């Protein structure tokens, strides 16, 4: 029975992947920095504490590792914390894994499509050079470069997820925020830039791809995880208006308009599907219905 360690296991994606892997027979352990109630197999650990990470790894002795723990909110206010967590925290984890005596089959490191920034390439393939447009994207690009220092010692696979959503995602993110307003039948909503389009996926499709990649030996490859279709924010609003049966008034709040906003992101999933087979695509309208009716 494979033993997998998931950092950020109590986060949005971590919970879905842990559930999926348990169904497949994995023994799941996790690291969390959050102040949730204790859970079986979950260790409270700060990735900036190198000794604590080494102790967890020596105790768990994982066969596979999935690294989700990060500051993943683009508009997070503490830029120093973002770089420390996303770069230094990842380095501490990989250093501890490299020093562990236990053989590892695969390590999946979650990066982000934000590393591509604003670019004329469409769709974005893994060969497009990084050109991040905000600190979050820079932190993830730096994390990738740093992690490659360990590629001769560790079986790492990199994933670059594009936007994805589902039941349980924080309303700080735009689609859960929209769903929350429509479920409450709010008459209006304040948003930032409206002229943006994203390649939105369903979290269930994303963790299906992650589970299949994790079953493969890590070889240093990088994979976009995306639907291959971009939807504008206006399209998402129209889908929810049809679901809820009313129109919402949208107001632009300048305070929500981010500096370095990436206007358009659409990815190519050709490399991913070549590696793991066809993705279980879920239309955005079906995802929004699942969230709205949850």
VMD Tcl script that draws the C-alpha trace (Angstrom):
set ca {
  {0.00 0.00 0.00}
  {1.72 3.25 -1.12}
  {2.28 5.86 1.56}
  {1.75 9.44 0.38}
  {2.51 12.68 2.23}
  {0.50 15.75 1.15}
  {1.60 19.20 2.25}
  {-1.35 21.55 2.56}
  {-3.58 18.52 3.08}
  {-6.29 20.55 4.84}
  {-6.55 23.06 2.01}
  {-9.07 23.08 -0.81}
  {-7.16 20.83 -3.22}
  {-5.47 18.77 -0.53}
  {-8.77 17.53 0.88}
  {-10.05 16.44 -2.53}
  {-6.82 14.65 -3.45}
  {-6.54 12.94 -0.05}
  {-10.06 11.57 -0.43}
  {-9.32 10.37 -3.98}
  {-6.07 8.65 -3.00}
  {-7.63 6.92 0.01}
  {-10.24 5.43 -2.31}
  {-7.40 4.04 -4.40}
  {-5.78 2.37 -1.39}
  {-3.09 4.89 -0.51}
  {-2.15 5.48 3.09}
  {-2.43 9.28 3.34}
  {-0.54 11.50 5.75}
  {-0.38 15.24 5.63}
  {1.26 18.45 6.75}
  {-0.84 21.48 7.63}
  {0.01 24.92 8.92}
  {-3.62 25.78 9.58}
  {-5.34 25.84 12.95}
  {-7.99 23.28 12.10}
  {-9.11 20.58 14.50}
  {-6.67 17.64 14.58}
  {-7.17 14.91 12.00}
  {-5.74 11.41 11.82}
  {-2.45 11.42 9.97}
  {-2.16 15.23 9.84}
  {0.94 16.83 11.35}
  {1.02 20.51 12.27}
  {4.23 21.80 10.72}
  {5.64 25.07 9.39}
  {7.66 24.57 6.20}
  {10.00 27.30 7.36}
  {11.05 25.02 10.26}
  {13.59 22.68 8.63}
  {14.05 20.46 11.68}
  {10.30 19.94 12.04}
  {9.97 18.97 8.37}
  {12.80 16.45 8.68}
  {11.13 14.94 11.74}
  {7.81 14.53 9.91}
  {9.51 12.85 6.94}
  {11.46 10.49 9.18}
  {8.24 9.55 10.94}
  {5.98 9.16 7.89}
  {8.60 7.66 5.51}
  {6.52 8.44 2.42}
  {6.77 6.64 -0.90}
  {5.23 9.66 -2.67}
  {4.95 13.35 -1.80}
  {2.51 15.96 -3.10}
  {3.51 19.54 -2.36}
  {0.51 21.88 -2.30}
  {1.40 24.04 0.71}
  {1.75 27.61 -0.56}
  {0.30 31.08 -0.42}
  {-1.90 30.71 -3.49}
  {-3.97 33.90 -3.41}
  {-2.58 36.34 -5.99}
  {-3.73 39.41 -4.03}
  {-2.26 38.21 -0.72}
  {-1.13 41.27 1.19}
  {2.13 39.96 2.69}
  {4.57 39.66 -0.21}
  {7.47 38.67 2.06}
  {5.46 35.75 3.43}
  {4.55 34.71 -0.11}
  {8.19 34.42 -1.17}
  {9.27 32.75 2.07}
  {6.53 30.16 1.91}
  {6.55 29.45 -1.81}
  {10.31 29.43 -2.34}
  {12.11 28.89 0.97}
  {9.45 26.54 2.32}
  {9.66 24.40 -0.81}
  {13.45 24.35 -0.59}
  {13.29 23.18 3.02}
  {10.93 20.37 2.06}
  {13.06 19.18 -0.87}
  {16.23 19.40 1.18}
  {14.72 17.22 3.88}
  {13.48 14.71 1.30}
  {16.93 14.55 -0.33}
  {18.51 13.83 3.05}
  {15.97 11.14 3.93}
  {17.16 7.55 3.72}
  {13.77 6.40 2.42}
  {13.46 5.75 -1.32}
  {10.87 7.96 -3.03}
  {8.87 6.96 -6.09}
  {7.52 10.38 -7.03}
  {7.28 13.95 -5.80}
  {4.63 16.21 -7.32}
  {5.31 19.93 -6.94}
  {2.42 22.30 -7.67}
  {3.44 25.42 -9.54}
  {0.95 27.69 -11.35}
  {-0.07 28.89 -14.81}
  {0.50 32.39 -13.43}
  {4.17 31.98 -14.30}
  {3.24 32.56 -17.98}
  {1.99 36.10 -17.30}
  {0.55 38.21 -20.12}
  {1.70 36.67 -23.36}
  {0.61 36.46 -26.99}
  {0.85 32.66 -27.05}
  {-2.53 30.91 -27.27}
  {-2.90 28.24 -26.15}
  {-0.05 28.17 -23.68}
  {2.14 25.08 -23.88}
  {4.78 24.01 -21.41}
  {7.43 25.30 -23.83}
  {6.32 28.94 -23.45}
  {8.97 30.78 -21.39}
  {7.87 32.17 -18.02}
  {7.04 35.88 -17.96}
  {5.21 36.40 -14.65}
  {3.26 39.63 -14.22}
  {2.82 39.63 -10.41}
  {4.64 38.57 -7.26}
  {2.69 35.33 -6.98}
  {3.76 34.30 -10.49}
  {7.36 35.32 -9.77}
  {7.38 33.28 -6.56}
  {6.15 30.19 -8.40}
  {8.62 30.63 -11.27}
  {11.46 31.03 -8.76}
  {10.21 27.95 -6.93}
  {10.39 25.90 -10.14}
  {13.94 27.03 -10.92}
  {15.03 26.33 -7.36}
  {13.37 22.89 -7.29}
  {15.28 21.86 -10.40}
  {18.46 22.05 -8.34}
  {17.24 18.79 -6.78}
  {16.25 17.05 -10.02}
  {19.33 14.82 -10.08}
  {18.49 13.50 -6.60}
  {14.71 13.54 -6.40}
  {11.97 12.14 -8.72}
  {10.09 15.44 -9.20}
  {7.11 16.11 -11.47}
  {5.91 19.70 -11.85}
  {2.27 20.61 -12.44}
  {1.10 24.04 -13.59}
  {-2.62 24.20 -12.83}
  {-4.68 26.89 -14.48}
  {-7.70 28.28 -12.60}
  {-9.97 25.66 -11.07}
  {-12.84 25.68 -8.64}
  {-15.44 23.59 -6.86}
  {-17.46 23.15 -3.69}
  {-15.48 24.30 -0.68}
  {-13.19 26.84 -2.35}
  {-12.77 30.11 -0.48}
  {-15.06 32.98 -1.58}
  {-11.92 35.11 -1.87}
  {-11.67 33.55 -5.34}
  {-13.91 34.98 -8.01}
  {-16.14 32.03 -8.98}
  {-17.00 31.01 -5.39}
  {-17.66 34.69 -4.69}
  {-20.09 34.83 -7.61}
  {-21.82 31.62 -6.56}
  {-22.18 32.90 -3.00}
  {-23.84 36.10 -4.18}
  {-26.29 34.26 -6.41}
  {-27.18 31.71 -3.73}
  {-28.01 34.63 -1.40}
  {-29.85 36.36 -4.26}
  {-27.78 39.46 -3.67}
  {-28.95 42.33 -5.91}
  {-25.41 43.46 -6.76}
  {-21.77 42.41 -6.62}
  {-18.49 44.34 -6.62}
  {-15.70 42.92 -8.77}
  {-12.32 44.01 -10.08}
  {-11.33 43.90 -13.74}
  {-14.15 42.49 -15.86}
  {-12.20 42.11 -19.12}
  {-10.46 38.91 -18.03}
  {-10.79 35.35 -19.32}
  {-9.52 32.21 -17.70}
  {-9.14 28.52 -18.44}
  {-11.39 27.25 -15.63}
  {-11.41 23.58 -14.61}
  {-13.34 21.54 -12.06}
  {-11.33 20.49 -8.99}
  {-12.54 16.90 -9.51}
  {-10.89 16.80 -12.94}
  {-7.73 18.36 -11.55}
  {-7.28 15.83 -8.75}
  {-8.02 13.00 -11.19}
  {-5.07 14.22 -13.27}
  {-2.90 14.58 -10.18}
  {-3.69 11.03 -9.00}
  {-2.75 9.60 -12.40}
  {0.49 11.58 -12.56}
  {1.39 10.56 -9.03}
  {1.19 6.90 -10.04}
  {4.00 7.53 -12.56}
  {7.67 7.84 -11.59}
  {8.83 11.44 -11.35}
  {11.08 12.38 -14.28}
  {11.42 16.16 -14.04}
  {8.63 16.78 -16.56}
  {6.23 19.72 -16.29}
  {2.55 19.47 -17.18}
  {-0.16 22.07 -17.68}
  {-3.37 21.02 -15.93}
  {-6.21 22.78 -17.69}
  {-9.40 22.39 -19.71}
  {-8.12 23.96 -22.91}
  {-11.09 26.39 -23.00}
  {-11.18 29.99 -21.78}
  {-14.32 31.64 -20.39}
  {-14.74 35.31 -19.65}
  {-16.01 36.52 -16.31}
  {-19.12 37.78 -18.10}
  {-19.86 34.28 -19.42}
  {-19.66 32.85 -15.91}
  {-22.04 35.53 -14.64}
  {-24.51 34.73 -17.43}
  {-24.39 31.01 -16.54}
  {-25.21 31.79 -12.92}
  {-27.97 34.24 -13.90}
  {-29.63 31.42 -15.83}
  {-29.24 29.05 -12.88}
  {-30.61 31.54 -10.34}
  {-33.27 33.05 -12.59}
  {-32.38 36.70 -12.08}
  {-29.89 39.33 -13.23}
  {-27.31 40.77 -10.86}
  {-25.93 44.30 -11.02}
  {-22.16 44.27 -11.41}
  {-20.13 47.18 -10.05}
  {-16.39 47.63 -10.65}
  {-14.54 48.44 -7.44}
  {-11.14 49.99 -8.28}
  {-9.77 48.59 -5.01}
  {-10.27 45.08 -6.42}
  {-8.37 45.77 -9.66}
  {-4.96 44.14 -9.25}
  {-1.70 45.58 -10.47}
  {-0.18 43.11 -12.92}
  {-3.52 41.42 -13.63}
  {-3.20 38.62 -16.19}
  {-5.95 39.33 -18.72}
  {-6.17 36.06 -20.63}
  {-5.03 32.51 -19.88}
  {-5.80 29.42 -21.94}
  {-3.67 26.35 -21.72}
  {-2.85 23.35 -23.86}
  {-3.41 20.00 -22.15}
  {-1.99 17.97 -25.04}
  {1.16 16.92 -23.17}
  {-0.84 15.94 -20.08}
  {-3.34 13.82 -22.02}
  {-0.49 12.13 -23.90}
  {0.97 11.11 -20.53}
  {-2.15 10.00 -18.64}
  {-4.89 9.58 -21.24}
  {-8.04 11.66 -21.83}
  {-9.05 14.02 -19.04}
  {-12.46 13.75 -17.41}
  {-13.64 17.12 -18.70}
  {-16.47 18.81 -16.79}
  {-18.11 21.82 -18.44}
  {-17.92 25.08 -16.49}
  {-21.72 25.31 -16.42}
  {-21.91 21.90 -14.72}
  {-19.28 22.92 -12.17}
  {-21.16 26.12 -11.34}
  {-24.41 24.16 -10.97}
  {-22.69 21.74 -8.57}
  {-21.44 24.68 -6.50}
  {-24.75 26.55 -6.62}
  {-26.78 23.52 -5.54}
  {-24.35 22.29 -2.87}
}
mol new
graphics top color blue
foreach p $ca { graphics top sphere $p radius 0.5 }
foreach p [lrange $ca 0 end-1] q [lrange $ca 1 end] { graphics top cylinder $p $q radius 0.2 }
display resetview
